[in-house]
Amino acid sequence: MELQSLDDKVVDIQLPKKIEKLDFGLLFSYLQFLATWIRKENSGKLYLPVSSTSESIQYLNDNEFVYPSIVLAWEKEIVNDSGENIKYILKDPSKSYFRKMDFFDLKGNSVPIYCFDHDKSNRGLSKNFYRTNREFVDEGTLGFNLFSAFQKISSQNLSVFRNSLKNNLDSFIAIIHELFGNTNEHAKTNELGYNLYPNIRAIQLKFHQKSITKFIEQFHDFAGLVQYFKSDFSVNEQGNLYLIEISILDSGPGLIKRYTNRSDYNLNINQEVEIIKECLYRHNTSAEGLRGEIKGIGLDRVLQTLDGKGFIRIKTGRTDLFRDMKTNRYYHHSNASDIQLNDWQTNSTTNFTKYSPVEGTLLSIFYPLDYK
């Protein structure tokens, strides 16, 4: 459904009872859509497929897409099957959900961490990313805080953590600190510098283990991922590939609006792609700290960390792009425009699809683990 074509009608959202497969970045892609819906003047009610208090609480605890949906839509009407407002029922269970989330104690094997900048209570920012004074933690502290998160996502196969995942922790923490640090600096306000309400910034960690053939079957509609999985990988004795998925989401202005400081998209799609290349260019997204020191080296550092191994998808503005860092190795170009990005649907490096605009930026990463 395209929200752009329904500006004259009130649009309600009906959540499903369950989502069977939350494939590569799909949970956060949904949340990006929800954040876009909420910012629309014609956004209506959020419907939950429940009819009783106990069913509402169980629905919240059993489905990882429900909690962030509720928090983002809290100023809207959140109703059950009968159209009754059920926010009072969900308030305390939502607090409990946040506490479990902050200690990586939720159901399932994925680890989501949500920050809601508009919530000024202790539930607004995760203790894993922020100190009590709301200061963003340094890279070393983040590594210490997320150690248990990586243990959890590999809990079904502890030998994976000991033999494969643990050796890559520094790389994962570098990626997460760089990308979430970018949201801390660039995604808490809109393109004009005003606070966003509501606003979500989040990460999700997942562990995947299946055969190369199964990965290719799963993503057969996306030529870029098929090509990626057909490249050479280190697999275990059963032929299974160990893969870490890292997704970073924000509902800020997105790369295009932040770069141009404009609230419209008065550009063609190729110009938007060129702006994203500029954001990937070395030092281009750096910001000066309080003492004038340079913090971070932009998204270029992420590309270097992924070089020869990973796959990254970037969904922002009206674009949906990717780069396969395994077959398209890192190279520091003299000009940002020389950076190669592929269209998610067409796989082309020159023919880019123009989508309806979305709020914020979503980056999803696949990072393979060498089997040892």
N, C-alpha and C positions, 0 to 999 in steps of 0.2 A: 504494500500500500504506500503510495506517495503522498506525504503530508502536504507537499507543495500544491497539489491539485485540489485540496479540500479546505482551502482557507476560509470559505464561506460557510462551513459546516462544523459543528462541534464534534470532535473526534474522541471517543472513549477507547480505552485499551482493555481488552479482556485477556488476562493471563491464562496460559494453558495449565492443565492439571499436572503435566509433567513434560519435560523435554528429554527425549531418549538419548540423544547424542549432542553434547556440547563440543563440537569439533573445533579445530584450530581457531581460537579467538572468538568463537561464536557467542559465548556469554557476554563478553565485553562489547561485541558488535551490537548485540541486543540493547545493552545499557546505553550505548552511544545513541541508538535510535530513541530510546526512552527519554534521554536528556534533551534530544532535539524536539520531541513531542511536548515535553513539559514547558519549554521556552516559547511554544506557540500560543498565541492568544486564544486559539480555538480548542486547546486541549481540554478534555472533559474529565470524566471519572476513570478511576482505575478499578476494574472488576476482578475480584478473586473468586475462583471456582470453589467456594466453601459455603456451608450453611449453618455451622454451629461453632461455638467457642473452641471446643477440643479439636475440631477439624481445621480451624484457622491456625491454631498453634502448631499442629502437626504439619500442615502445609508449609508454614514458615520454616520449620526445622528440617524438613526433608528435601527442600528444593533451594539450591544455592542462588537462583535468580530472584527469589522472593524478597529477601531482606533488603538488598540495595534498591529494588523497585519501590518498596514501601517508604524508605527514607527519602528517596528522590521525589516521590509523589505525596509527601506528607501534607503539603498545603492544599492538595486536591482532595476530592472525596474518594475514600477508599471503601468500597462496598462489597457485600457478599452477593450470592445468587439472588437474594430477595430484594436487592437494592438498598439494604440497610448499611449505614455507616458503621464500620467495625474498627475504627482507629483505636478506640479505648481498649478493645480486646487485645490489640497487637502491641500496645505501648510497652508493657513490662516484658513480654516475650522477646521483643526487639532488643531491649537492653541486655537481656540474658544472652541473646545471639551475639551481640557485639563483644561481650566479655569472653565468650568461648572463642570467637574469632581471633581476638588479640593474643590468646594463648594457644592458637593452632589446635583447638579442641573441637572443631566442628565435624559433623559426619562427612564421610567421603574421603578421598585421597588427594583432592586438590586443596590448595591453600589460597583463599582470597584474602586480601587485606584492603579495607576501604577507608578512605578519609573523606569526610564531608566538611568542607570549609565553612559552610553556613551554620553548622552546629557548633556553638561556642562552649558546649559542655565538654566533659572529659571524654565523651564518645565521639567528638568531632574528628580527632586526629589519632591515629594508631600510635601506641607507645613504641612500636617497633621502628617507626620512622621519625618520631618527634620526642624531644625531651619535655619535661613538665612546663617549661617556659615557651613551648611551641616552636622551639628552634630545631631545624632539620639536623639529624645526626650525621656524623662523619662516616666515611666509608668503613673504617675499622669497627666502629660501634654497630653499624648496620650488619656487618658480617657476623658479629657475635649474636645479634638479635635474631637473625634469620637462620642460624645454624639448625635449630629445632624444626623450622619449616621445611628445610630440605630433607631432614631425617624423616619427617612425616610423609612426604610425597613418595619416598622410596620404602615405606614401612612394610610393604608386602614382600619385599625382597631386600633384606638388610645387607646382603652381600653386594648389591648394586651400590649402596651408599659407601661401603668400606672400600670397594675395589675400583669403582668408576666415577661416581658422582663427587666424592670428597675431593678428588684431585682437581676438579674444575670449579670449586666453590669460589675461588678468587675471581675467576672470569665472570661467574654469575653475579657476584656482588658488585663488580665494576659496572656491568651492564645496568643492573637495577638502580644503583646509586646515581649513575649518570642520567638515566631516563627519568627516574622519579624526581631527581634534583631539577631537571628541566621543568617538570610540572610545578614544582615548588616555586620556581622563579617566574614562570611564564603562563601558568594556567589557573591562578587563583582570582584573577580579575579579567574583565573583558578587554577587547582591543583598545578601548578608550581609558582603561585604568580603573573602572568601577568594579566593586565586588560583585561576584556572581551569586545569585540565590535562586534555586539551590545549586550546589556545585559538588561534583564527585571527582576524586582522583584515586586510582586503585591499581593494584597489581594482582595477578593470579599466577600461581606456580602449579604445573601438572607434570606428572611422569607418564610416559607412554612406553609400552613394550609390546611389540608385535613384529611379524615378519615384514620384510620389504614389500612382498607381494600384497599383503593386507593393507599397508600404507598406500600403495598405488591404487588399489581398489577403492579405498576410502576417499581419495582425492582425485578420482579419475576425471572429474569435470574441470580440473584446474591444471592446465598444461605445465605451468611453472613448477608446481609441486611434484607432478609426475616426473619431470626431468630431474628435479632435485633428488628424489628417492631412487632414481635409476643410476645415480653416481655411486662411487664405491664407498662402502661403510664397513666398520668393524662390528660384527655381530657375534652373539653368543653361540654355544654349541648347538642350540635348537634353531639357529638362523634368525633369532629375534634381534631387532635394533632397539637399543635404549635411547630414549629421546626426552629431553626436558623442554617443556613449553613455558615461555615467560610472556605474559601479556601486560602491557601498561596502558591505562586509560585515563584520560582527563576530559572533562566537559567544558574546558576553557574555550578561548576564541578559535583555537586551531592554528596550524602553522601559517595558513594564508592570511587570515585576518590579523594575526599578531605581527606578521612581517610587514604588511602594508599599512597597518593602523587604520584600516577601513572596515566598515560594517557591511559592505556589499561585496558581491563577486563580479565586479566590473572588469573581468579578465576572460580571455579564452582559456580553454583547458590546458593548452600547451604552456601558457604563461604560469598557470598554477603549478604545473610539474616543475618548471624552472625554479620557482620559489622553493619548492621542497628540496631540490638539488642544492640550492644555496644554504638551506638549513642543515643539510648533510655535510656541507663543506667545512674543512678544518677551521676551528676558532670562530666560525661565523655566529654561533649561538652562545658564545661565552658571555658572562656577565662579570662585572667587577664587584668585588666584595667591599666591606666597609673600610678596609685599609688599602684599597686600590689593587689588591692582588687579583689575578685572573682565576676564576673558578671554573673548572671544567674545560674541555676542549671541544665541546659540541658533540653532535651525533657521530662525527667522524671517529671518535674513540670506540663507539659501539661497533661500527663497521670493521675497525681493526681487530677488535676482540672476536668478532664472528668470522674473520677471514679464514677461508679454507675449511670451514665447518658448518656455519649456520645459514639460516634462511630468515629474512625479515619482511614483514608486511606492514605497510603504512597506509592508514585510512584517515583522511582528513579533508575538510572542505568538500570539494566535489570529485576528489580523486581516490582511487584505490590501487596502490602500487606495491611492488615487491622487488627484492633483490636476492638472488641466490648467490650467497657468498662462497659456496663450495665450487661451483662451476664458473662463476664470474668473480674472480679474486679481487681483493682490495688493491687499489692503486691510487696514489695521491695525485690527482690531476691538477694541472695548472689553472684550469677553469672549471667552475662548478658545473657548467652546462655539459661538460664531457662525462659526468657521472652517469652511468647507465642504470635506468630504472625500467621495470616492465609493468605493463598494465595487468591487473589481476585477472580480468576476463579474457582479453585478447592475446595476452602474452607478448604483445608488441612493445618495442622500445620507441616507437614513433606515433602509433595510432592509439590515442588514449580515450577511454570512455568517460563521458561526463555524467556523473550521478547527481541526484538531488543532494543539496548541501546538508552536512551533518555537523553537529556541535563537537568541538574538541578534536582530539587526536587519539587514535588507537594504534599501538605498535605491538605486533605479535611476532614472537621469535621461536623458531625451532633450533635446538642446539643438541647435536648427537653426542652420546658418550662412547668413548672407546671401550670396548669390552676387554676386561683384564681378568 
